[in-house]
């Protein structure tokens, strides 16, 4: 009898084990050939970077937790890397695609990225981080859909469209790089493109998208440009904002949206107007001379050209600041998991460290450089993460060469060297971006999303915390800072790795306005960070060095 009971207990445990075992998340394989080609984004033939013959590159259509595997063949004549802007790469900065975490893919070789948008949904994009390649293309949309069992706070759309807007230069990426290396700025852009094209606006343009009357569409808008904030609008149509950089937001209708460099908005557009053609409009913000382009929307079965009377864009940065303040986190919507977004009460956590980052520019040895807290970052030949992993960080860089609260003297005197902050794992940190300059800044943090709790004019002081939104600030990965203003973000640094904090203005990033945050696992545990993959490239001082034997261990 006892044996029967033991057998029954074993069968019960086996059945229970069967219930909790989950199939591995799906794998999706891609092969990308990166080449040069010729296109005419502004009507003039010029060299661009193609992915599988496409400019812009292919859209990645993924779902939360999917394994995305992309074998990238570099057929350019220069080293190449791609970053996945907004994908957090939990415990896995080895796939982040920045020069501080990875060796570049050399010409004539390939590398296979493998990443998961773990517990993420939303609208993102990818782009090159090497040289000035971003100015030649090589970018594309990256959408992460919710899993079927997770409800989303809007009805299923008829279709899902990605709109990539950005400023554009007719000079090649190599010429633009020479300008920066020679100490001069890029100047104003030559035009604006929508999905790699600039509309003629005379009725002869082919439609970028087609709409069925009465249907709703998911329209994802990302600013993939070099340095210019843009305003996006659609003739006679309102855009209902539903998602921003991976977070569902309170749903408001907007006639136009300011999209700063590196940012993505997810909207719902309803085809509820007279069936004919309509223009999408993207125009520059905060430039003395406004630069504008159009892209055509066409109603199925519609008759009639789009009106040449384009909707006007907003003026001044105060309007943009007020729009930022209208964005609110949707506390009741489910995120990538079924729990509501508002179940995380970030406003009740004690701040353990405040880091103030002040952007400046000056000439060093006669050449223009951009800096944070007086340091203009330079990329060493050995990526920072590899130096750290192989135990030779002291030969490549120094930690914490900037202070958390810089003095005017520290900010004034710019020096060029790798800029790496050491941040303690799982601490709740306040980061303040302070902009003393006359131009709008856009800041991005890899590996994380943060709560953008305030953007205000003036200089930050601790007393300004009383103005923070501690309830429903949007969790996102990019924040803009207007001229003579500051922005504050809050986050828990719980994702171990080497993560890039950068200006999304490519000119500023290339000339040093970035740094890296190193978050190390105290226990050196695989629970906190993955070991370096066997397929990872090695270069610099560790080029022919055997990989350390499992420096991170345990569950």
C-alpha positions as CSV (number, residue, x, y, z in Angstrom):
1,X,0.0,0.0,0.0
2,X,2.8,2.4,0.9
3,X,4.5,1.7,-2.5
4,X,1.2,2.6,-4.3
5,X,1.1,5.9,-2.3
6,X,4.7,6.7,-3.2
7,X,4.0,5.9,-6.9
8,X,0.9,8.1,-6.8
9,X,2.9,10.9,-5.2
10,X,5.6,10.6,-7.9
11,X,3.0,10.7,-10.7
12,X,1.4,13.8,-9.1
13,X,4.8,15.6,-8.9
14,X,5.6,14.6,-12.5
15,X,2.2,16.0,-13.6
16,X,2.8,19.2,-11.7
17,X,6.2,19.5,-13.2
18,X,4.7,19.1,-16.7
19,X,2.3,22.0,-16.0
20,X,5.1,24.5,-15.1
21,X,7.5,23.6,-18.0
22,X,7.3,26.2,-20.7
23,X,8.3,25.8,-24.3
24,X,11.3,28.1,-25.2
25,X,10.4,31.4,-26.6
26,X,10.3,31.4,-30.4
27,X,13.3,32.0,-32.6
28,X,13.3,34.3,-35.7
29,X,16.4,34.2,-37.9
30,X,17.4,37.0,-40.3
31,X,20.4,37.4,-42.7
32,X,21.3,41.0,-43.5
33,X,23.8,42.0,-46.2
34,X,25.1,45.6,-45.5
35,X,26.2,47.3,-48.7
36,X,26.6,50.7,-50.3
37,X,24.1,51.7,-52.9
38,X,22.7,54.7,-54.6
39,X,19.4,56.5,-53.7
40,X,18.0,60.0,-54.1
41,X,16.5,60.9,-50.7
42,X,16.5,64.6,-51.6
43,X,16.2,64.1,-55.3
44,X,19.9,64.0,-55.9
45,X,21.7,60.6,-56.4
46,X,24.1,59.9,-53.5
47,X,25.7,57.0,-51.7
48,X,23.6,55.3,-49.0
49,X,23.9,52.3,-46.8
50,X,21.5,49.5,-47.8
51,X,20.5,46.4,-45.8
52,X,19.4,43.6,-48.1
53,X,19.2,46.2,-50.9
54,X,16.7,48.4,-48.9
55,X,16.9,52.0,-47.7
56,X,15.7,52.3,-45.0
57,X,16.5,48.8,-43.9
58,X,13.9,46.0,-43.2
59,X,11.4,46.5,-40.4
60,X,11.8,44.0,-37.6
61,X,8.3,42.8,-36.5
62,X,8.7,41.0,-33.2
63,X,6.8,40.0,-30.1
64,X,7.7,40.2,-26.4
65,X,10.4,37.7,-25.4
66,X,11.0,36.5,-29.0
67,X,14.6,35.5,-29.8
68,X,15.8,37.7,-32.6
69,X,18.8,36.4,-34.4
70,X,20.4,38.6,-37.1
71,X,23.5,37.5,-39.0
72,X,25.0,40.8,-40.3
73,X,27.5,40.6,-43.2
74,X,29.5,43.8,-43.5
75,X,30.2,44.5,-47.2
76,X,31.3,48.1,-46.6
77,X,34.9,49.2,-46.6
78,X,34.7,50.3,-43.0
79,X,34.0,48.6,-39.6
80,X,30.3,48.5,-38.8
81,X,28.0,48.1,-35.8
82,X,24.2,48.3,-35.2
83,X,22.5,49.3,-32.0
84,X,18.8,48.5,-31.2
85,X,17.7,51.8,-29.7
86,X,15.5,51.1,-26.7
87,X,15.9,47.3,-26.5
88,X,17.1,46.7,-22.9
89,X,19.1,43.5,-23.5
90,X,18.5,42.4,-19.9
91,X,21.8,41.0,-18.5
92,X,23.2,41.0,-22.0
93,X,25.0,44.2,-23.0
94,X,27.1,42.0,-25.3
95,X,24.5,42.6,-28.0
96,X,24.0,46.3,-27.5
97,X,26.0,47.3,-30.5
98,X,27.9,50.3,-29.0
99,X,31.6,50.7,-29.4
100,X,32.0,50.5,-25.6
101,X,30.5,47.1,-25.4
102,X,31.4,45.4,-28.7
103,X,34.2,45.1,-31.3
104,X,33.0,46.3,-34.7
105,X,32.3,43.9,-37.5
106,X,35.2,44.3,-39.8
107,X,34.8,44.7,-43.6
108,X,34.2,41.4,-45.4
109,X,33.2,39.6,-42.1
110,X,30.0,38.9,-40.3
111,X,28.6,38.7,-36.8
112,X,25.4,37.2,-35.5
113,X,23.4,39.3,-33.0
114,X,21.1,37.4,-30.6
115,X,18.8,39.4,-28.4
116,X,15.4,39.2,-26.7
117,X,13.0,42.2,-26.1
118,X,12.4,40.6,-22.7
119,X,9.2,41.9,-21.1
120,X,9.1,44.8,-23.5
121,X,6.5,46.1,-26.0
122,X,6.5,49.2,-28.2
123,X,8.0,51.2,-31.0
124,X,11.8,51.3,-31.5
125,X,14.4,51.5,-34.3
126,X,17.9,50.4,-35.0
127,X,20.8,52.3,-36.5
128,X,24.6,52.2,-37.0
129,X,26.9,53.5,-34.2
130,X,30.2,53.4,-36.1
131,X,31.6,56.6,-37.6
132,X,29.0,58.8,-39.2
133,X,27.2,55.8,-40.9
134,X,23.9,56.9,-39.4
135,X,24.0,59.9,-41.9
136,X,24.0,57.4,-44.8
137,X,21.1,55.2,-43.6
138,X,21.5,51.7,-42.3
139,X,18.5,52.3,-40.0
140,X,15.1,50.7,-39.8
141,X,12.0,50.2,-37.7
142,X,11.8,47.7,-34.8
143,X,8.4,47.0,-33.4
144,X,7.7,44.7,-30.4
145,X,4.1,43.5,-30.2
146,X,2.3,42.4,-27.0
147,X,1.8,38.7,-26.6
148,X,-1.7,37.5,-27.6
149,X,-2.9,36.9,-24.1
150,X,-1.9,40.3,-22.8
151,X,-4.6,42.9,-23.4
152,X,-3.7,46.3,-25.0
153,X,-5.8,49.4,-24.4
154,X,-7.1,49.9,-27.9
155,X,-8.8,47.8,-30.6
156,X,-6.8,45.8,-33.1
157,X,-5.9,48.1,-36.0
158,X,-6.4,47.3,-39.6
159,X,-2.6,47.6,-40.2
160,X,0.6,48.8,-38.6
161,X,2.8,51.4,-40.3
162,X,6.2,52.6,-39.4
163,X,7.1,56.2,-40.2
164,X,10.8,57.0,-40.0
165,X,11.4,60.8,-40.1
166,X,14.8,62.5,-40.0
167,X,17.0,65.3,-41.2
168,X,19.3,64.6,-44.1
169,X,22.6,65.8,-45.6
170,X,23.5,65.5,-49.3
171,X,27.2,65.1,-48.4
172,X,28.5,61.6,-47.8
173,X,29.0,60.1,-44.4
174,X,32.8,60.2,-45.0
175,X,32.7,63.9,-45.9
176,X,30.6,64.7,-42.8
177,X,33.1,62.7,-40.7
178,X,36.0,64.7,-42.2
179,X,34.2,67.9,-41.2
180,X,33.9,66.7,-37.6
181,X,37.4,65.3,-37.4
182,X,38.6,68.7,-38.7
183,X,37.0,70.6,-35.9
184,X,33.9,72.0,-37.7
185,X,30.2,71.4,-37.3
186,X,27.9,69.8,-39.8
187,X,25.7,72.9,-40.1
188,X,22.0,72.8,-40.9
189,X,20.6,69.8,-42.7
190,X,19.8,70.0,-46.5
191,X,16.4,68.5,-46.0
192,X,14.0,66.2,-44.2
193,X,13.0,62.6,-45.3
194,X,10.1,60.4,-44.5
195,X,11.0,56.7,-44.9
196,X,14.1,57.7,-46.9
197,X,12.2,60.0,-49.3
198,X,11.4,63.7,-49.6
199,X,8.0,64.3,-51.3
200,X,7.7,66.7,-54.2
201,X,4.3,67.9,-52.9
202,X,2.9,68.4,-56.4
203,X,0.5,65.4,-56.5
204,X,3.0,63.2,-58.4
205,X,4.4,61.3,-55.4
206,X,3.6,57.6,-55.0
207,X,1.7,56.9,-51.7
208,X,3.7,55.7,-48.8
209,X,0.7,54.1,-47.2
210,X,-2.9,53.2,-48.2
211,X,-5.9,53.5,-45.9
212,X,-9.4,51.9,-46.0
213,X,-12.2,54.4,-45.2
214,X,-13.5,54.0,-41.7
215,X,-10.6,51.8,-40.5
216,X,-8.0,52.5,-37.7
217,X,-4.3,52.2,-38.2
218,X,-1.3,51.9,-35.8
219,X,1.2,54.6,-37.0
220,X,4.6,54.5,-35.3
221,X,6.7,57.6,-35.7
222,X,10.4,57.7,-34.9
223,X,13.0,60.4,-35.4
224,X,16.0,58.6,-36.8
225,X,17.8,61.8,-37.9
226,X,21.2,63.3,-37.0
227,X,20.5,66.4,-35.0
228,X,17.1,68.0,-35.7
229,X,14.0,67.9,-33.6
230,X,11.0,67.5,-35.9
231,X,7.2,68.1,-35.8
232,X,5.0,65.5,-37.4
233,X,1.3,66.0,-38.5
234,X,-1.2,64.6,-41.0
235,X,-3.6,66.8,-43.0
236,X,-7.1,66.8,-41.5
237,X,-6.3,63.8,-39.2
238,X,-5.8,63.7,-35.5
239,X,-3.3,61.2,-34.0
240,X,-4.3,59.4,-30.8
241,X,-1.1,58.8,-28.8
242,X,-1.3,55.3,-27.2
243,X,2.3,54.4,-26.6
244,X,5.7,56.0,-26.2
245,X,9.1,54.2,-26.2
246,X,7.6,51.0,-24.8
247,X,5.0,52.4,-22.4
248,X,1.2,52.7,-22.9
249,X,0.2,56.3,-22.2
250,X,-3.1,58.1,-21.4
251,X,-4.8,58.5,-24.7
252,X,-5.1,62.0,-26.0
253,X,-5.6,63.3,-29.5
254,X,-2.9,65.5,-31.0
255,X,-2.9,67.6,-34.2
256,X,0.9,67.4,-34.3
257,X,3.7,65.8,-32.3
258,X,7.2,67.1,-31.6
259,X,9.5,64.1,-32.0
260,X,13.1,64.7,-30.8
261,X,16.0,62.8,-32.1
262,X,16.0,59.2,-31.0
263,X,12.3,59.2,-29.8
264,X,9.4,57.0,-31.0
265,X,5.7,57.5,-30.6
266,X,2.9,55.0,-31.2
267,X,-0.3,56.5,-32.4
268,X,-3.8,55.4,-33.7
269,X,-5.0,57.2,-36.8
270,X,-8.6,56.7,-38.0
271,X,-9.4,57.1,-41.7
272,X,-12.5,59.2,-41.1
273,X,-12.1,61.9,-43.7
274,X,-13.2,62.4,-47.3
275,X,-11.7,59.5,-49.4
276,X,-8.8,61.1,-51.3
277,X,-5.1,61.8,-50.8
278,X,-3.6,63.5,-47.7
279,X,-0.1,64.6,-46.8
280,X,1.9,63.6,-43.8
281,X,4.2,66.5,-43.0
282,X,7.5,66.6,-41.1
283,X,9.2,69.9,-40.5
284,X,12.2,71.1,-38.5
285,X,11.9,72.7,-35.1
286,X,14.1,75.3,-33.4
287,X,15.9,76.3,-36.6
288,X,15.8,79.8,-38.0
289,X,14.8,78.5,-41.4
290,X,12.1,75.8,-41.3
291,X,12.8,72.8,-43.5
292,X,9.7,70.7,-44.5
293,X,8.9,67.5,-46.4
294,X,5.8,65.5,-47.1
295,X,4.7,61.9,-47.6
296,X,1.5,60.8,-49.2
297,X,-1.4,58.9,-47.6
298,X,-4.0,57.5,-50.0
299,X,-7.6,56.3,-49.3
300,X,-8.5,53.2,-51.1
301,X,-11.0,54.2,-53.9
302,X,-10.5,57.8,-53.1
303,X,-10.6,60.5,-55.7
304,X,-8.8,63.8,-55.5
305,X,-5.3,65.1,-54.9
306,X,-4.1,66.2,-51.5
307,X,-4.5,69.9,-50.8
308,X,-1.3,71.9,-51.2
309,X,-2.3,73.9,-48.1
310,X,-0.1,72.1,-45.5
311,X,-1.0,72.3,-41.8
312,X,1.3,74.8,-40.0
313,X,3.7,73.5,-37.4
314,X,4.1,75.0,-33.9
315,X,6.5,77.8,-33.0
316,X,8.9,78.0,-30.0
317,X,10.0,75.6,-27.4
318,X,7.4,76.5,-24.8
319,X,4.7,74.8,-26.9
320,X,6.9,71.7,-27.0
321,X,7.5,71.7,-23.2
322,X,3.8,72.0,-22.6
323,X,3.2,69.0,-24.9
324,X,5.8,67.0,-22.9
325,X,3.9,67.8,-19.7
326,X,0.7,66.4,-21.3
327,X,2.2,62.9,-21.6
328,X,1.1,60.6,-18.8
329,X,1.7,56.9,-18.1
330,X,-1.4,54.7,-18.4
331,X,-1.4,53.3,-14.8
332,X,-4.2,50.7,-15.5
333,X,-2.9,49.3,-18.8
334,X,-1.0,46.0,-18.8
335,X,2.6,46.2,-19.9
336,X,4.5,43.3,-21.4
337,X,3.3,41.3,-18.4
338,X,-0.4,41.2,-17.3
339,X,0.2,43.3,-14.2
340,X,-0.8,47.0,-14.6
341,X,2.0,49.5,-15.4
342,X,1.1,51.5,-12.3
343,X,1.9,48.6,-9.9
344,X,5.4,50.0,-9.6
345,X,5.4,53.0,-7.3
346,X,8.6,54.7,-8.3
347,X,7.7,57.9,-6.4
348,X,7.9,56.2,-3.0
349,X,11.5,55.0,-3.4
350,X,14.3,56.8,-1.6
351,X,16.9,58.3,-3.9
352,X,20.4,56.9,-3.0
353,X,22.5,59.0,-5.4
354,X,22.1,62.1,-7.5
355,X,24.2,62.5,-10.7
356,X,24.1,65.9,-12.5
357,X,25.3,65.9,-16.1
358,X,26.1,69.2,-17.7
359,X,26.6,69.4,-21.4
360,X,29.2,71.9,-22.8
361,X,31.2,72.5,-25.9
362,X,34.6,74.1,-26.5
363,X,37.7,73.8,-28.6
364,X,40.5,71.5,-27.6
365,X,43.7,72.0,-29.5
366,X,41.8,74.1,-31.9
367,X,39.1,71.5,-32.7
368,X,35.5,71.4,-31.6
369,X,34.6,68.9,-28.8
370,X,31.5,68.3,-26.8
371,X,31.6,67.1,-23.2
372,X,29.7,66.0,-20.1
373,X,31.0,67.5,-16.8
374,X,34.2,68.6,-18.5
375,X,35.1,65.2,-20.1
376,X,34.8,64.5,-23.8
377,X,34.5,60.8,-24.3
378,X,36.8,58.9,-26.7
379,X,36.4,55.3,-27.7
380,X,39.5,53.2,-26.8
381,X,40.7,50.4,-29.2
382,X,39.7,47.9,-26.6
383,X,35.9,48.2,-25.8
384,X,35.3,49.2,-22.2
385,X,33.2,46.1,-21.4
386,X,35.9,43.7,-22.8
387,X,38.6,45.5,-20.8
388,X,36.5,45.1,-17.6
389,X,35.6,41.5,-18.3
390,X,39.2,40.4,-19.0
391,X,40.4,42.2,-15.9
392,X,42.5,44.9,-17.6
393,X,40.3,47.9,-17.1
394,X,43.2,49.8,-15.5
395,X,45.1,49.6,-18.8
396,X,42.2,51.1,-20.8
397,X,40.2,53.5,-18.6
398,X,39.6,54.9,-15.1
399,X,36.3,54.9,-13.3
400,X,34.6,58.0,-12.0
401,X,36.8,60.7,-13.5
402,X,33.8,63.1,-13.3
403,X,32.1,64.2,-10.1
404,X,28.3,63.9,-9.5
405,X,28.0,67.6,-8.9
406,X,30.5,69.4,-11.1
407,X,31.8,72.9,-10.3
408,X,31.9,75.6,-13.0
409,X,35.7,75.2,-13.2
410,X,35.4,71.4,-13.9
411,X,32.9,72.0,-16.6
412,X,34.9,74.8,-18.2
413,X,38.1,72.8,-18.8
414,X,37.4,70.0,-21.3
415,X,39.7,67.0,-21.4
416,X,39.5,64.0,-23.8
417,X,39.4,60.5,-22.3
418,X,37.1,57.5,-21.8
419,X,34.2,58.5,-19.4
420,X,32.9,55.7,-17.3
421,X,30.8,55.9,-14.2
422,X,30.6,53.1,-11.7
423,X,27.1,52.7,-10.4
424,X,26.1,50.3,-7.6
425,X,23.8,47.5,-8.6
426,X,20.1,48.0,-7.7
427,X,20.5,51.5,-6.4
428,X,17.7,54.1,-7.1
429,X,19.4,57.0,-8.8
430,X,18.3,60.5,-9.8
431,X,20.1,61.8,-13.0
432,X,19.7,65.5,-13.9
433,X,20.6,66.7,-17.4
434,X,21.4,70.4,-17.3
435,X,21.6,72.3,-20.5
436,X,23.3,75.7,-20.4
437,X,23.4,76.0,-24.2
438,X,21.1,77.5,-26.7
439,X,20.1,74.3,-28.5
440,X,17.8,71.5,-27.7
441,X,19.5,68.3,-26.4
442,X,18.1,64.7,-26.6
443,X,19.5,62.1,-24.2
444,X,19.3,58.3,-24.3
445,X,20.2,55.6,-21.9
446,X,20.8,52.0,-23.2
447,X,19.8,49.0,-21.1
448,X,17.0,50.7,-19.2
449,X,13.8,52.7,-19.2
450,X,13.6,55.6,-16.8
451,X,10.9,57.9,-15.4
452,X,11.2,61.4,-17.0
453,X,9.8,63.2,-14.0
454,X,10.5,66.8,-14.9
455,X,11.7,69.2,-17.6
456,X,11.9,72.9,-16.5
457,X,13.6,76.2,-17.3
458,X,16.6,77.4,-15.2
459,X,19.1,75.6,-13.1
460,X,18.4,72.5,-11.1
461,X,18.5,72.6,-7.3
462,X,17.2,69.9,-4.8
463,X,14.2,72.2,-4.0
464,X,13.0,71.6,-7.6
465,X,12.1,68.0,-6.6
466,X,8.7,69.4,-5.3
467,X,7.8,69.8,-9.0
468,X,8.5,66.2,-10.0
469,X,5.7,64.0,-11.3
470,X,6.0,61.1,-8.8
471,X,2.8,59.4,-9.9
472,X,2.5,58.9,-13.7
473,X,5.6,60.1,-15.5
474,X,6.1,58.0,-18.6
475,X,8.7,55.2,-18.4
476,X,10.9,55.7,-21.5
477,X,14.5,55.7,-22.7
478,X,15.0,59.2,-24.2
479,X,14.3,62.7,-22.9
480,X,14.8,66.1,-24.4
481,X,16.2,69.2,-22.6
482,X,15.3,72.6,-24.0
483,X,17.8,75.5,-24.1
484,X,18.7,76.9,-20.6
485,X,16.6,74.1,-19.0
486,X,17.1,70.9,-17.0
487,X,15.5,67.5,-17.1
488,X,15.4,64.9,-14.2
489,X,15.0,61.2,-14.5
490,X,14.6,58.4,-11.9
491,X,15.5,54.8,-12.3
492,X,16.8,51.7,-10.5
493,X,20.1,50.5,-12.0
494,X,19.2,46.8,-11.8
495,X,20.5,45.7,-15.2
496,X,24.2,44.7,-15.0
497,X,26.5,45.6,-17.8
498,X,28.2,48.5,-19.5
499,X,25.5,50.9,-20.7
500,X,25.8,54.0,-22.9
501,X,24.4,57.4,-21.9
502,X,24.6,59.5,-25.0
503,X,23.5,62.5,-26.8
504,X,21.2,61.3,-29.7
505,X,22.6,64.3,-31.6
506,X,25.1,62.2,-33.7
507,X,27.4,65.2,-34.2
508,X,27.7,65.7,-30.4
509,X,28.0,62.0,-29.7
510,X,30.7,61.5,-32.2
511,X,32.7,64.4,-30.7
512,X,32.5,63.1,-27.2
513,X,29.1,63.9,-25.6
514,X,28.5,60.5,-24.1
515,X,29.6,58.3,-21.3
516,X,29.2,54.7,-20.0
517,X,27.6,53.5,-16.8
518,X,29.2,50.3,-15.4
519,X,26.9,48.2,-13.2
520,X,28.6,45.2,-11.9
521,X,27.1,42.1,-10.2
522,X,28.4,42.0,-6.6
523,X,28.2,38.2,-6.5
524,X,29.4,37.8,-10.1
525,X,26.3,35.7,-10.7
526,X,24.7,34.5,-13.9
527,X,21.5,35.6,-12.2
528,X,22.6,39.2,-12.8
529,X,24.6,39.0,-16.0
530,X,25.5,36.6,-18.8
531,X,29.0,35.5,-19.6
532,X,30.6,36.8,-22.8
533,X,29.2,34.7,-25.6
534,X,31.6,32.4,-27.4
535,X,30.8,34.1,-30.7
536,X,31.7,37.6,-29.4
537,X,34.4,39.4,-31.4
538,X,37.6,40.3,-29.7
539,X,39.9,43.2,-30.5
540,X,42.4,45.6,-29.1
541,X,44.4,44.3,-26.1
542,X,42.3,41.2,-25.9
543,X,42.3,40.2,-29.5
544,X,44.0,36.9,-29.2
545,X,43.4,36.3,-25.4
546,X,41.5,33.2,-24.3
547,X,38.1,34.1,-22.7
548,X,38.1,34.0,-18.9
549,X,36.8,30.7,-17.6
550,X,33.2,31.5,-16.4
551,X,33.8,34.7,-14.5
552,X,30.1,34.8,-13.7
553,X,28.7,31.6,-12.2
554,X,25.8,30.3,-10.2
555,X,22.1,30.5,-10.8
